[in-house]
Amino acid sequence: FGVQHEPVTHDALSAHLTVNLERQFYVWASLIKTIGDFLYSTPKPTPSQYIAHGQFKLEGESPTEQLLLAAVLEVPGLGRMPTVVGGFRGVIQKSVSNRDLPSGLWSDLCDDMVTNVVTPLQAVWSKPVPLQAGPKRYKSNKVLERMLAVDCSGDDMLESEVGQALQFVVDTFRLHSFQHFAAADGGTNLQVSDSFTALAELRKTDFQEHGSHAELPTIEQWAGPVLQSKSTLLQRTAGSRVLLTPRAKGKFLLQANNKALTVSTAWAKAVEYTCGMWGSGTVQGNVFSVDAVKLENKDLERFVLTLLRAGVFRIRSSDASVPKVEL
């Protein structure tokens, strides 16, 4: 933030290289703007609407953005990420939903906001001459006063207007993180199951040698015996991205690495249980047995196969026999 540079040229031929380090999206200046937008929006936007309409940004284009960017020089805390249990970036990249968060995250987030950001920011904006012209609701401290009024230790904090705004922020940042980092690296962070990588190699080798895949098992034939074994253990693949977003009529949008589909409430609960990293009703990143997933047989097999295909699950152990292939 606030870093300025310019090339200096002379009479000799020269080349200039600018190395741009993209600033982190998920800093307090962005949080404050997003909270303010949410508090003053009617009706309240969904995270996908907020991002799609281009509101999640801090480029200095709007008066609010200019005001916050100018304030970073006076309140350095605006330029850093929140300090929360689990690490804020790790939480928004690994959590499945707001029901899959470390215990104490909401109070940490609220305390950090009030103590290290909003209180010093209010002092700066209360000066006789404001840093820069901006929206009246910010210059008059109306947004900040509403943030300071929240009881961070209260049992009903999340039910307050600021608590709802914080939940919206984390949902929005999680969705933006999923979209941004998946696109930024060309999909290289999308995981592929070790087992299916091996099967793909078998198919490739067989085709090169014999010109046919006829003797190889299909994915269903290969995985069927493994999934039917009660002792089969699965685990979420390290680095996989899994996101659940509520939709209308009790449905959810499941985004699993590069795969997206609409799922039922039963599937959503199964996703949170098997892929959750922190939630009390999840495996918290540990191994789990196939029969521990509360879905009916055929639905269970389809669920596990879907996430295996997407590279979210990997098979940790099984005593089931896998179809043999002779090349």
C-alpha positions in Angstrom: 0.0 0.0 0.0 1.1 3.5 -0.7 4.3 2.4 -2.5 5.3 4.8 -5.3 8.0 4.3 -7.9 9.0 5.8 -11.3 11.6 5.1 -13.9 14.4 7.6 -14.4 15.7 7.8 -18.0 18.9 9.5 -19.3 20.3 9.9 -22.9 21.6 6.3 -23.0 19.5 3.4 -24.1 18.2 1.5 -21.0 15.7 -1.1 -20.1 13.4 -0.9 -17.1 11.9 -3.9 -15.2 9.1 -3.5 -12.8 8.5 -6.3 -10.4 5.0 -6.2 -9.0 4.3 -8.1 -5.8 0.5 -8.5 -5.7 -0.7 -7.3 -2.3 -2.8 -9.6 -0.2 -6.5 -9.2 -0.7 -7.4 -10.3 2.8 -6.2 -7.4 4.9 -8.1 -5.3 7.4 -8.6 -2.4 4.9 -10.6 -4.9 2.7 -12.5 -6.2 5.7 -13.5 -2.8 6.9 -14.8 -1.9 3.4 -16.7 -5.2 3.0 -18.2 -4.8 6.5 -19.3 -1.3 5.7 -20.8 -2.3 2.3 -22.7 -5.2 4.0 -24.1 -3.0 6.8 -25.4 -0.4 4.4 -26.8 -2.8 1.7 -30.5 -3.5 1.3 -31.1 -6.2 0.5 -28.0 -8.0 1.8 -25.9 -9.4 -1.0 -24.6 -13.0 -1.2 -20.8 -13.5 -1.4 -21.1 -14.5 -5.0 -23.2 -11.4 -5.9 -20.7 -9.1 -4.0 -17.7 -10.5 -5.9 -19.5 -10.7 -9.3 -20.6 -7.1 -9.1 -16.9 -6.0 -8.7 -17.4 -4.7 -5.1 -14.6 -6.8 -3.6 -11.6 -4.7 -4.4 -9.3 -2.1 -2.9 -7.7 -0.3 -5.8 -8.4 3.3 -4.8 -11.1 3.8 -7.4 -14.0 4.7 -5.1 -14.0 7.4 -2.3 -14.2 4.6 0.3 -11.2 2.9 -1.1 -9.2 6.1 -1.3 -10.1 6.9 2.3 -9.0 3.5 3.5 -5.8 3.5 1.5 -4.8 6.9 2.8 -5.5 5.7 6.3 -3.1 2.8 6.0 -0.2 5.3 6.4 -1.7 6.3 9.8 -3.0 2.9 10.9 -0.6 0.2 9.7 -2.9 -2.5 11.0 -5.2 -1.8 8.0 -2.5 -3.3 5.8 -2.1 -6.7 7.5 -4.2 -9.8 7.7 -6.3 -10.5 10.9 -4.6 -12.4 13.7 -6.7 -15.4 14.5 -6.3 -18.9 15.7 -5.3 -21.2 12.9 -3.9 -18.4 10.8 -6.4 -16.3 8.7 -5.1 -17.2 5.2 -4.9 -20.9 6.1 -8.5 -20.9 7.5 -10.1 -19.2 4.5 -8.2 -21.5 2.1 -8.9 -24.8 3.9 -12.2 -24.4 5.7 -15.2 -25.9 4.0 -17.8 -23.4 5.4 -18.4 -21.2 8.4 -19.3 -24.3 10.3 -15.7 -25.5 9.8 -13.7 -23.0 11.7 -11.2 -23.2 14.7 -12.8 -22.7 18.1 -12.3 -19.1 19.2 -11.9 -17.7 15.6 -14.9 -15.3 15.8 -13.8 -13.7 19.1 -10.2 -13.4 17.9 -11.4 -11.7 14.7 -13.7 -9.4 16.6 -11.1 -8.5 19.3 -8.4 -7.8 16.6 -10.9 -5.6 14.7 -11.9 -3.5 17.7 -8.5 -3.2 19.5 -6.0 -3.0 16.7 -7.9 -1.5 13.8 -11.1 0.3 14.5 -10.0 2.1 17.7 -6.9 3.7 16.2 -8.8 4.3 12.9 -11.5 6.2 14.8 -8.9 8.3 16.5 -7.4 9.3 13.1 -10.8 10.0 11.5 -11.8 12.1 14.5 -9.2 14.7 13.8 -10.4 18.2 12.8 -9.1 17.8 9.3 -9.8 14.3 7.9 -7.1 12.5 5.9 -9.1 12.6 2.7 -12.6 13.2 1.5 -14.8 10.2 1.6 -18.3 8.9 2.2 -20.2 10.6 5.1 -20.9 7.3 6.8 -17.1 6.8 7.2 -16.1 10.4 7.9 -18.7 10.7 10.6 -17.5 7.4 12.1 -21.0 5.8 11.8 -19.5 2.6 10.5 -16.8 2.5 13.1 -19.2 3.3 16.0 -21.3 0.3 15.0 -18.2 -1.9 15.0 -17.1 -0.6 18.4 -20.6 -1.3 19.9 -20.2 -5.0 19.4 -19.5 -7.2 22.5 -16.8 -9.5 21.2 -17.1 -11.9 24.2 -20.9 -12.0 24.1 -22.7 -15.3 23.4 -24.9 -13.5 20.9 -22.1 -11.7 19.1 -22.7 -13.5 15.8 -26.4 -12.6 15.9 -25.6 -8.9 16.0 -25.4 -6.8 12.8 -21.6 -6.7 13.0 -21.4 -10.4 13.8 -23.5 -11.1 10.6 -21.2 -8.8 8.7 -18.1 -10.7 9.9 -19.7 -14.0 8.8 -20.3 -12.5 5.4 -16.7 -11.3 5.2 -15.3 -14.8 5.9 -17.7 -16.4 3.5 -16.8 -13.8 0.8 -13.0 -14.1 1.4 -13.2 -17.9 1.3 -15.1 -17.8 -2.1 -12.8 -15.2 -3.5 -9.7 -17.2 -2.4 -11.1 -20.3 -4.1 -11.7 -18.4 -7.4 -8.6 -16.3 -7.4 -5.9 -18.8 -6.5 -7.4 -21.5 -8.7 -7.2 -19.1 -11.6 -3.9 -17.5 -10.7 -1.9 -20.7 -10.8 -3.5 -22.2 -13.9 -5.0 -25.0 -11.8 -1.6 -26.4 -10.7 -2.8 -26.4 -7.1 -5.7 -28.8 -7.9 -4.9 -32.1 -6.5 -5.2 -35.5 -8.2 -5.7 -38.7 -6.2 -2.6 -40.9 -6.1 -4.7 -43.9 -6.9 -6.3 -42.4 -10.0 -3.0 -41.1 -11.2 -1.7 -44.6 -11.1 -4.7 -45.9 -13.0 -4.2 -43.2 -15.6 -0.6 -44.3 -16.1 -1.8 -47.9 -16.6 -4.2 -46.7 -19.3 -1.5 -44.7 -21.0 1.0 -47.6 -20.9 -1.5 -50.1 -22.2 -2.5 -47.9 -25.1 1.1 -47.3 -26.1 1.9 -51.0 -26.1 -1.4 -52.5 -27.3 -3.4 -49.7 -28.8 -6.4 -50.6 -26.5 -7.8 -49.9 -23.1 -10.1 -52.9 -23.3 -8.4 -55.0 -20.6 -8.2 -52.3 -18.0 -10.8 -51.8 -15.3 -13.1 -48.8 -15.4 -12.8 -46.4 -12.4 -16.0 -47.9 -11.0 -14.7 -51.5 -11.4 -11.4 -50.5 -9.8 -12.8 -48.6 -6.9 -15.9 -50.7 -6.2 -14.2 -53.5 -4.2 -12.2 -50.9 -2.3 -15.3 -48.9 -1.3 -17.2 -52.0 -0.2 -14.5 -52.9 2.3 -15.5 -51.8 5.8 -11.8 -51.3 6.6 -11.1 -48.8 3.8 -9.7 -45.6 5.2 -9.8 -42.3 3.3 -8.4 -38.8 4.0 -8.7 -35.4 2.5 -5.7 -34.7 0.2 -3.3 -32.1 1.4 -3.8 -28.9 -0.6 -7.2 -29.8 -2.0 -9.8 -27.0 -2.1 -13.3 -27.7 -1.0 -16.1 -25.1 -0.7 -19.8 -25.3 0.2 -22.1 -22.4 -0.6 -25.8 -22.4 0.4 -28.3 -22.3 -2.5 -32.1 -22.0 -2.6 -34.4 -24.8 -1.5 -32.0 -26.5 0.8 -29.4 -27.1 -1.9 -25.7 -26.4 -1.8 -23.1 -25.6 -4.4 -20.1 -27.9 -3.9 -16.8 -26.8 -5.4 -14.1 -29.5 -5.1 -10.9 -28.5 -6.8 -11.9 -28.1 -10.5 -15.3 -29.8 -10.1 -18.6 -28.0 -9.2 -22.0 -29.5 -8.7 -25.3 -28.9 -6.8 -25.7 -31.2 -3.9 -28.3 -32.1 -1.3 -28.2 -31.3 2.4 -27.2 -34.9 3.1 -24.2 -34.5 0.8 -23.3 -31.2 2.3 -23.2 -32.7 5.8 -21.1 -35.6 4.4 -18.7 -33.1 2.8 -18.3 -31.1 6.1 -17.8 -34.3 8.0 -15.2 -35.8 5.7 -13.4 -32.6 4.5 -13.7 -30.4 7.6 -10.5 -29.3 9.2 -11.6 -27.7 12.4 -15.4 -28.1 13.0 -16.5 -30.2 16.0 -18.6 -32.4 13.8 -15.8 -33.2 11.3 -12.9 -35.5 11.1 -10.6 -32.4 11.4 -8.3 -33.6 8.6 -7.8 -37.1 9.9 -8.4 -40.4 8.3 -12.0 -41.8 8.4 -13.6 -45.1 7.3 -16.0 -45.3 4.4 -18.8 -46.7 6.6 -18.6 -43.7 9.0 -20.1 -41.5 6.3 -23.9 -41.2 6.8 -25.2 -41.9 3.3 -27.1 -44.8 1.8 -25.0 -47.5 0.0 -25.4 -46.3 -3.6 -25.4 -42.7 -2.6 -22.3 -43.3 -0.5 -20.4 -44.9 -3.4 -21.3 -42.1 -5.7 -20.2 -39.5 -3.1 -16.8 -41.1 -2.5 -16.2 -41.7 -6.2 -17.1 -38.0 -7.0 -14.5 -36.7 -4.5 -11.9 -39.3 -5.5 -12.3 -38.2 -9.1 -12.0 -34.6 -8.0 -8.7 -35.4 -6.2 -10.2 -34.4 -2.8 -9.9 -37.9 -1.2 -7.0 -40.4 -1.2 -7.2 -44.0 -0.1 -5.0 -44.6 3.0 -5.5 -48.3 3.5 -7.8 -51.2 2.5 -7.7 -55.0 2.6 -9.9 -55.2 -0.5 -8.4 -56.7 -3.7 -8.1 -54.4 -6.6 -8.7 -55.7 -10.2 -5.4 -57.1 -11.6 -4.2 -55.9 -14.9 -1.5 -57.6 -17.0 0.2 -55.5 -19.6 
